[in-house]
Amino acid sequence: MIQSEVHEAISRLSVNQCYLVGVGLVRRLVPGFVFFAKKHGLLERSEDFLRALSKIQSTYDVALLKQSESDEVASVIANLTPDTNDYDDTSASYALDAASAAWLLATCLGSPVHEKVLQISALSIDSADRVIQELERIDFFNKDIEKIIRNHEIMQKELATQARIVDIAGKNHPEEVVLNEVIGYADSHLGSVAL
């Protein structure tokens, strides 16, 4: 499986460190939602998504999340999530990955954080996979498809970036400092949709 090393590293983190990884991974998927919104003239939807996301990514401690705010953000994100059946292009899939990842992050409170962040990681990898298949026009029935995708430069960058976010989140520094470093790194290494 492509993501096994990253997922093993995530599993070894504390709950708060894992949450910080989730924040970084979700930020990297945002361009997929923005791309979709621009393509379909839904700029207000994009702005609402960014506002909702900023509410949940501003904390570095899962214990500081408020249930009511978390529920509200999850609801807003769920309402902004596009139905891929309503659109005939892959931009909706990128937006769905971003919205699903943001929803998972918003619903971390009171649930297995590691499981949700592993799902966010998988969504990021799925987005990179989709970009590679589009760029390279890989035949879905090609028997070497997994090897081609795993070895592609975009996937290698995705995995390296996720590994670096895990490393940053695992630092033994004050969590507020680590949050700022995770956000800064994620913002300077956006997901594959931004390429």
CYANA upper distance limits for C-alpha pairs under 8 A (distance plus 0.5 A):
  2 ILE  CA    150 ARG  CA      6.71
  3 GLN  CA      7 HIS  CA      6.56
  3 GLN  CA    121 SER  CA      8.49
  3 GLN  CA    122 ALA  CA      7.72
  3 GLN  CA    125 ILE  CA      7.97
  3 GLN  CA    159 LEU  CA      7.70
  4 SER  CA      8 GLU  CA      6.59
  5 GLU  CA      9 ALA  CA      6.85
  6 VAL  CA     10 ILE  CA      6.74
  6 VAL  CA    159 LEU  CA      7.60
  6 VAL  CA    162 GLN  CA      7.34
  6 VAL  CA    163 ALA  CA      6.27
  6 VAL  CA    166 VAL  CA      8.34
  7 HIS  CA     11 SER  CA      6.64
  7 HIS  CA    118 LEU  CA      6.71
  7 HIS  CA    121 SER  CA      8.23
  8 GLU  CA     12 ARG  CA      7.17
  9 ALA  CA     13 LEU  CA      7.53
  9 ALA  CA    163 ALA  CA      8.27
  9 ALA  CA    166 VAL  CA      7.46
 10 ILE  CA     18 CYS  CA      6.83
 10 ILE  CA     21 VAL  CA      8.38
 10 ILE  CA    114 HIS  CA      7.68
 10 ILE  CA    117 VAL  CA      8.41
 10 ILE  CA    118 LEU  CA      7.72
 10 ILE  CA    166 VAL  CA      6.93
 11 SER  CA     18 CYS  CA      8.39
 11 SER  CA    114 HIS  CA      6.78
 13 LEU  CA     17 GLN  CA      6.16
 13 LEU  CA     18 CYS  CA      6.11
 13 LEU  CA    170 GLY  CA      7.00
 14 SER  CA     18 CYS  CA      6.48
 15 VAL  CA     19 TYR  CA      6.69
 15 VAL  CA     62 VAL  CA      7.94
 15 VAL  CA    113 VAL  CA      6.86
 15 VAL  CA    114 HIS  CA      7.43
 16 ASN  CA     20 LEU  CA      6.81
 16 ASN  CA     60 TYR  CA      7.22
 16 ASN  CA     61 ASP  CA      5.99
 16 ASN  CA     62 VAL  CA      6.41
 17 GLN  CA     21 VAL  CA      6.95
 17 GLN  CA    169 ALA  CA      5.62
 17 GLN  CA    170 GLY  CA      6.41
 18 CYS  CA     22 GLY  CA      6.87
 18 CYS  CA    113 VAL  CA      7.49
 18 CYS  CA    114 HIS  CA      6.72
 18 CYS  CA    117 VAL  CA      7.26
 18 CYS  CA    166 VAL  CA      8.33
 18 CYS  CA    169 ALA  CA      7.73
 19 TYR  CA     23 VAL  CA      6.84
 19 TYR  CA     60 TYR  CA      7.95
 19 TYR  CA     61 ASP  CA      8.24
 19 TYR  CA     62 VAL  CA      7.46
 19 TYR  CA    105 LEU  CA      8.10
 19 TYR  CA    108 CYS  CA      8.44
 19 TYR  CA    113 VAL  CA      7.23
 19 TYR  CA    114 HIS  CA      8.35
 19 TYR  CA    117 VAL  CA      7.53
 20 LEU  CA     24 GLY  CA      6.88
 20 LEU  CA     60 TYR  CA      6.93
 20 LEU  CA    169 ALA  CA      6.43
 20 LEU  CA    178 VAL  CA      8.42
 20 LEU  CA    179 LEU  CA      6.71
 20 LEU  CA    182 VAL  CA      7.53
 21 VAL  CA     25 LEU  CA      6.65
 21 VAL  CA    117 VAL  CA      7.75
 21 VAL  CA    165 ILE  CA      6.48
 21 VAL  CA    166 VAL  CA      6.33
 21 VAL  CA    169 ALA  CA      6.56
 21 VAL  CA    182 VAL  CA      7.90
 22 GLY  CA     26 VAL  CA      6.52
 22 GLY  CA    105 LEU  CA      6.90
 22 GLY  CA    117 VAL  CA      5.72
 22 GLY  CA    120 ILE  CA      7.16
 22 GLY  CA    121 SER  CA      8.24
 23 VAL  CA     27 ARG  CA      6.72
 23 VAL  CA     57 GLN  CA      6.16
 23 VAL  CA    105 LEU  CA      7.76
 23 VAL  CA    182 VAL  CA      8.28
 23 VAL  CA    183 ILE  CA      7.89
 24 GLY  CA     28 ARG  CA      6.95
 24 GLY  CA    165 ILE  CA      7.21
 24 GLY  CA    182 VAL  CA      6.16
 24 GLY  CA    183 ILE  CA      6.20
 24 GLY  CA    185 TYR  CA      8.30
 24 GLY  CA    186 ALA  CA      5.73
 25 LEU  CA     29 LEU  CA      7.17
 25 LEU  CA    120 ILE  CA      7.36
 25 LEU  CA    121 SER  CA      7.18
 25 LEU  CA    124 SER  CA      7.54
 25 LEU  CA    162 GLN  CA      7.71
 25 LEU  CA    165 ILE  CA      8.40
 25 LEU  CA    186 ALA  CA      7.54
 26 VAL  CA     30 VAL  CA      7.10
 26 VAL  CA     98 ALA  CA      7.10
 26 VAL  CA    101 ALA  CA      6.38
 26 VAL  CA    102 ALA  CA      6.43
 26 VAL  CA    105 LEU  CA      8.35
 26 VAL  CA    120 ILE  CA      7.62
 27 ARG  CA    183 ILE  CA      7.96
 27 ARG  CA    186 ALA  CA      6.79
 27 ARG  CA    187 ASP  CA      7.34
 27 ARG  CA    190 LEU  CA      8.00
 28 ARG  CA    186 ALA  CA      6.21
 28 ARG  CA    187 ASP  CA      7.17
 28 ARG  CA    189 HIS  CA      7.53
 28 ARG  CA    190 LEU  CA      4.94
 28 ARG  CA    191 GLY  CA      5.10
 29 LEU  CA     33 PHE  CA      7.79
 29 LEU  CA     94 TYR  CA      8.38
 29 LEU  CA     97 ASP  CA      7.82
 29 LEU  CA     98 ALA  CA      5.49
 29 LEU  CA    101 ALA  CA      8.49
 29 LEU  CA    124 SER  CA      7.20
 29 LEU  CA    190 LEU  CA      7.60
 29 LEU  CA    191 GLY  CA      5.98
 29 LEU  CA    193 VAL  CA      8.11
 30 VAL  CA     34 VAL  CA      6.83
 30 VAL  CA     95 ALA  CA      8.40
 30 VAL  CA     98 ALA  CA      6.29
 30 VAL  CA    191 GLY  CA      8.50
 31 PRO  CA     35 PHE  CA      6.34
 31 PRO  CA    190 LEU  CA      7.94
 31 PRO  CA    191 GLY  CA      7.73
 31 PRO  CA    193 VAL  CA      6.86
 31 PRO  CA    194 ALA  CA      6.21
 32 GLY  CA     36 PHE  CA      6.79
 32 GLY  CA     91 SER  CA      7.51
 32 GLY  CA     94 TYR  CA      5.21
 32 GLY  CA     95 ALA  CA      5.63
 32 GLY  CA     97 ASP  CA      8.29
 32 GLY  CA     98 ALA  CA      6.88
 32 GLY  CA    193 VAL  CA      6.07
 32 GLY  CA    194 ALA  CA      7.65
 33 PHE  CA     37 ALA  CA      6.68
 33 PHE  CA     46 SER  CA      7.32
 33 PHE  CA     91 SER  CA      8.34
 33 PHE  CA     92 ALA  CA      8.35
 33 PHE  CA     94 TYR  CA      6.76
 33 PHE  CA     95 ALA  CA      4.41
 33 PHE  CA     96 LEU  CA      7.94
 33 PHE  CA     98 ALA  CA      6.44
 33 PHE  CA     99 ALA  CA      7.74
 34 VAL  CA     38 LYS  CA      6.60
 34 VAL  CA     43 LEU  CA      8.35
 34 VAL  CA     46 SER  CA      6.20
 34 VAL  CA     95 ALA  CA      7.99
 35 PHE  CA     39 LYS  CA      6.58
 35 PHE  CA     91 SER  CA      7.27
 35 PHE  CA     95 ALA  CA      8.26
 36 PHE  CA     40 HIS  CA      6.73
 36 PHE  CA     42 LEU  CA      8.48
 36 PHE  CA     91 SER  CA      5.32
 36 PHE  CA     92 ALA  CA      6.36
 36 PHE  CA     94 TYR  CA      7.71
 36 PHE  CA     95 ALA  CA      6.44
 37 ALA  CA     41 GLY  CA      6.35
 37 ALA  CA     42 LEU  CA      4.99
 37 ALA  CA     43 LEU  CA      5.98
 37 ALA  CA     45 ARG  CA      7.23
 37 ALA  CA     46 SER  CA      6.24
 38 LYS  CA     42 LEU  CA      6.54
 38 LYS  CA     43 LEU  CA      6.43
 39 LYS  CA     91 SER  CA      8.31
 42 LEU  CA     46 SER  CA      7.08
 43 LEU  CA     47 GLU  CA      6.81
 44 GLU  CA     48 ASP  CA      6.68
 45 ARG  CA     49 PHE  CA      6.65
 45 ARG  CA     80 LEU  CA      7.06
 46 SER  CA     50 LEU  CA      6.75
 47 GLU  CA     51 ARG  CA      6.71
 48 ASP  CA     52 ALA  CA      6.67
 48 ASP  CA     80 LEU  CA      8.49
 49 PHE  CA     53 LEU  CA      6.61
 49 PHE  CA     76 VAL  CA      8.28
 49 PHE  CA     77 ILE  CA      6.96
 49 PHE  CA     80 LEU  CA      7.44
 50 LEU  CA     54 SER  CA      6.63
 51 ARG  CA     55 LYS  CA      7.17
 52 ALA  CA     56 ILE  CA      7.58
 52 ALA  CA     73 VAL  CA      6.02
 52 ALA  CA     76 VAL  CA      7.44
 52 ALA  CA     77 ILE  CA      7.46
 53 LEU  CA     57 GLN  CA      6.68
 53 LEU  CA     73 VAL  CA      8.06
 53 LEU  CA    102 ALA  CA      7.21
 54 SER  CA     58 SER  CA      6.61
 55 LYS  CA     73 VAL  CA      7.91
 56 ILE  CA     65 LEU  CA      8.23
 56 ILE  CA     70 SER  CA      7.59
 56 ILE  CA     73 VAL  CA      8.00
 56 ILE  CA    105 LEU  CA      8.02
 56 ILE  CA    106 ALA  CA      6.64
 59 THR  CA     64 LEU  CA      7.49
 59 THR  CA     65 LEU  CA      7.62
 59 THR  CA    176 GLU  CA      8.46
 59 THR  CA    179 LEU  CA      8.38
 60 TYR  CA     64 LEU  CA      8.41
 60 TYR  CA    175 GLU  CA      6.38
 60 TYR  CA    176 GLU  CA      6.42
 60 TYR  CA    179 LEU  CA      6.44
 61 ASP  CA     65 LEU  CA      7.64
 61 ASP  CA    175 GLU  CA      8.04
 62 VAL  CA    108 CYS  CA      8.26
 62 VAL  CA    109 LEU  CA      7.07
 63 ALA  CA    109 LEU  CA      8.31
 65 LEU  CA     69 GLU  CA      8.04
 65 LEU  CA     70 SER  CA      7.36
 65 LEU  CA    109 LEU  CA      7.40
 66 LYS  CA     70 SER  CA      6.51
 67 GLN  CA     71 ASP  CA      6.51
 67 GLN  CA    109 LEU  CA      7.39
 68 SER  CA     72 GLU  CA      6.62
 69 GLU  CA     73 VAL  CA      6.62
 70 SER  CA     74 ALA  CA      6.60
 70 SER  CA    106 ALA  CA      5.88
 70 SER  CA    107 THR  CA      6.92
 70 SER  CA    109 LEU  CA      7.89
 71 ASP  CA     75 SER  CA      6.63
 71 ASP  CA    106 ALA  CA      7.81
 71 ASP  CA    107 THR  CA      7.60
 72 GLU  CA     76 VAL  CA      6.78
 73 VAL  CA     77 ILE  CA      6.62
 73 VAL  CA    103 TRP  CA      8.34
 73 VAL  CA    106 ALA  CA      6.92
 74 ALA  CA     78 ALA  CA      6.55
 74 ALA  CA    102 ALA  CA      8.40
 74 ALA  CA    103 TRP  CA      5.73
 74 ALA  CA    106 ALA  CA      5.91
 74 ALA  CA    107 THR  CA      6.98
 75 SER  CA     79 ASN  CA      6.76
 76 VAL  CA     80 LEU  CA      6.84
 77 ILE  CA     81 THR  CA      6.65
 77 ILE  CA     99 ALA  CA      6.77
 77 ILE  CA    102 ALA  CA      7.72
 77 ILE  CA    103 TRP  CA      6.57
 78 ALA  CA     99 ALA  CA      7.90
 78 ALA  CA    100 SER  CA      8.49
 78 ALA  CA    103 TRP  CA      7.37
 80 LEU  CA     99 ALA  CA      8.04
 81 THR  CA     95 ALA  CA      7.69
 81 THR  CA     96 LEU  CA      6.44
 81 THR  CA     99 ALA  CA      6.12
 81 THR  CA    100 SER  CA      7.99
 82 PRO  CA     86 ASP  CA      8.19
 82 PRO  CA     92 ALA  CA      6.79
 82 PRO  CA     95 ALA  CA      7.43
 82 PRO  CA     96 LEU  CA      6.58
 83 ASP  CA     87 TYR  CA      7.96
 83 ASP  CA     92 ALA  CA      7.85
 83 ASP  CA     96 LEU  CA      8.13
 84 THR  CA     88 ASP  CA      8.14
 84 THR  CA     92 ALA  CA      5.91
 84 THR  CA     93 SER  CA      6.68
 84 THR  CA     96 LEU  CA      8.00
 87 TYR  CA     92 ALA  CA      6.92
 89 ASP  CA     93 SER  CA      8.48
 90 THR  CA     94 TYR  CA      7.13
 91 SER  CA     95 ALA  CA      6.81
 92 ALA  CA     96 LEU  CA      6.47
 93 SER  CA     97 ASP  CA      6.68
 94 TYR  CA     98 ALA  CA      6.84
 94 TYR  CA    127 SER  CA      6.84
 94 TYR  CA    193 VAL  CA      7.96
 95 ALA  CA     99 ALA  CA      6.48
 96 LEU  CA    100 SER  CA      6.31
 97 ASP  CA    101 ALA  CA      6.56
 97 ASP  CA    123 LEU  CA      6.18
 97 ASP  CA    124 SER  CA      7.78
 97 ASP  CA    127 SER  CA      7.44
 98 ALA  CA    102 ALA  CA      6.66
 98 ALA  CA    123 LEU  CA      8.34
 99 ALA  CA    103 TRP  CA      6.52
100 SER  CA    104 LEU  CA      6.66
100 SER  CA    120 ILE  CA      8.35
101 ALA  CA    105 LEU  CA      6.79
101 ALA  CA    119 GLN  CA      8.03
101 ALA  CA    120 ILE  CA      5.43
101 ALA  CA    123 LEU  CA      7.30
102 ALA  CA    106 ALA  CA      6.63
103 TRP  CA    107 THR  CA      6.69
104 LEU  CA    108 CYS  CA      6.84
104 LEU  CA    116 LYS  CA      6.24
104 LEU  CA    117 VAL  CA      7.99
104 LEU  CA    119 GLN  CA      8.38
104 LEU  CA    120 ILE  CA      7.58
105 LEU  CA    116 LYS  CA      7.47
105 LEU  CA    117 VAL  CA      7.71
105 LEU  CA    120 ILE  CA      8.42
107 THR  CA    111 SER  CA      7.93
108 CYS  CA    112 PRO  CA      7.29
108 CYS  CA    113 VAL  CA      5.67
108 CYS  CA    116 LYS  CA      7.28
109 LEU  CA    113 VAL  CA      7.97
112 PRO  CA    116 LYS  CA      7.16
113 VAL  CA    117 VAL  CA      6.66
114 HIS  CA    118 LEU  CA      6.57
115 GLU  CA    119 GLN  CA      6.85
116 LYS  CA    120 ILE  CA      6.77
117 VAL  CA    121 SER  CA      6.64
118 LEU  CA    122 ALA  CA      6.76
119 GLN  CA    123 LEU  CA      6.72
120 ILE  CA    124 SER  CA      6.83
121 SER  CA    125 ILE  CA      6.81
121 SER  CA    162 GLN  CA      8.14
122 ALA  CA    126 ASP  CA      6.52
123 LEU  CA    127 SER  CA      6.71
124 SER  CA    128 ALA  CA      6.92
124 SER  CA    158 GLU  CA      8.30
124 SER  CA    191 GLY  CA      7.83
125 ILE  CA    129 ASP  CA      6.60
125 ILE  CA    155 MET  CA      7.89
125 ILE  CA    158 GLU  CA      7.36
125 ILE  CA    159 LEU  CA      8.22
126 ASP  CA    130 ARG  CA      6.66
127 SER  CA    131 VAL  CA      6.75
127 SER  CA    192 SER  CA      7.50
127 SER  CA    193 VAL  CA      7.74
128 ALA  CA    132 ILE  CA      6.70
128 ALA  CA    154 ILE  CA      7.15
128 ALA  CA    155 MET  CA      6.55
128 ALA  CA    158 GLU  CA      7.42
128 ALA  CA    191 GLY  CA      7.94
128 ALA  CA    192 SER  CA      5.82
128 ALA  CA    193 VAL  CA      7.77
129 ASP  CA    133 GLN  CA      6.73
129 ASP  CA    149 ILE  CA      6.96
129 ASP  CA    155 MET  CA      7.49
130 ARG  CA    134 GLU  CA      6.70
131 VAL  CA    135 LEU  CA      6.57
131 VAL  CA    192 SER  CA      7.23
131 VAL  CA    193 VAL  CA      7.13
132 ILE  CA    136 GLU  CA      6.34
132 ILE  CA    137 ARG  CA      8.32
132 ILE  CA    138 ILE  CA      8.49
132 ILE  CA    149 ILE  CA      7.25
132 ILE  CA    152 HIS  CA      8.03
132 ILE  CA    154 ILE  CA      7.47
132 ILE  CA    155 MET  CA      8.35
133 GLN  CA    137 ARG  CA      5.79
133 GLN  CA    138 ILE  CA      5.65
133 GLN  CA    139 ASP  CA      8.48
133 GLN  CA    149 ILE  CA      8.28
134 GLU  CA    138 ILE  CA      7.75
138 ILE  CA    142 ASN  CA      7.76
138 ILE  CA    145 ILE  CA      7.66
139 ASP  CA    145 ILE  CA      8.18
140 PHE  CA    145 ILE  CA      7.49
141 PHE  CA    145 ILE  CA      8.05
144 ASP  CA    148 ILE  CA      6.56
145 ILE  CA    149 ILE  CA      6.59
146 GLU  CA    150 ARG  CA      6.42
147 LYS  CA    151 ASN  CA      6.56
148 ILE  CA    152 HIS  CA      6.52
149 ILE  CA    155 MET  CA      7.10
150 ARG  CA    155 MET  CA      6.46
150 ARG  CA    156 GLN  CA      7.58
151 ASN  CA    155 MET  CA      7.29
151 ASN  CA    156 GLN  CA      7.03
152 HIS  CA    156 GLN  CA      6.74
153 GLU  CA    157 LYS  CA      6.62
154 ILE  CA    158 GLU  CA      6.66
154 ILE  CA    192 SER  CA      7.21
155 MET  CA    159 LEU  CA      6.65
156 GLN  CA    160 ALA  CA      6.56
157 LYS  CA    161 THR  CA      6.41
158 GLU  CA    162 GLN  CA      6.67
158 GLU  CA    191 GLY  CA      7.64
158 GLU  CA    192 SER  CA      7.73
159 LEU  CA    163 ALA  CA      6.59
160 ALA  CA    164 ARG  CA      6.64
161 THR  CA    165 ILE  CA      6.75
161 THR  CA    189 HIS  CA      7.64
162 GLN  CA    166 VAL  CA      6.78
163 ALA  CA    167 ASP  CA      6.74
164 ARG  CA    168 ILE  CA      6.65
165 ILE  CA    169 ALA  CA      6.56
165 ILE  CA    182 VAL  CA      6.69
165 ILE  CA    185 TYR  CA      7.94
165 ILE  CA    186 ALA  CA      7.99
166 VAL  CA    170 GLY  CA      6.59
167 ASP  CA    171 LYS  CA      7.12
168 ILE  CA    178 VAL  CA      7.21
168 ILE  CA    181 GLU  CA      7.65
168 ILE  CA    182 VAL  CA      6.84
169 ALA  CA    178 VAL  CA      6.56
169 ALA  CA    179 LEU  CA      7.99
169 ALA  CA    182 VAL  CA      7.20
171 LYS  CA    178 VAL  CA      7.67
173 HIS  CA    177 VAL  CA      7.21
173 HIS  CA    178 VAL  CA      6.96
174 PRO  CA    178 VAL  CA      6.94
175 GLU  CA    179 LEU  CA      6.49
176 GLU  CA    180 ASN  CA      6.90
177 VAL  CA    181 GLU  CA      6.82
178 VAL  CA    182 VAL  CA      6.52
179 LEU  CA    183 ILE  CA      6.61
180 ASN  CA    184 GLY  CA      6.53
181 GLU  CA    185 TYR  CA      6.56
182 VAL  CA    186 ALA  CA      6.49
183 ILE  CA    187 ASP  CA      6.48
184 GLY  CA    188 SER  CA      6.78
185 TYR  CA    189 HIS  CA      6.62
186 ALA  CA    190 LEU  CA      6.46
190 LEU  CA    194 ALA  CA      6.66
190 LEU  CA    195 LEU  CA      8.49
191 GLY  CA    195 LEU  CA      7.94
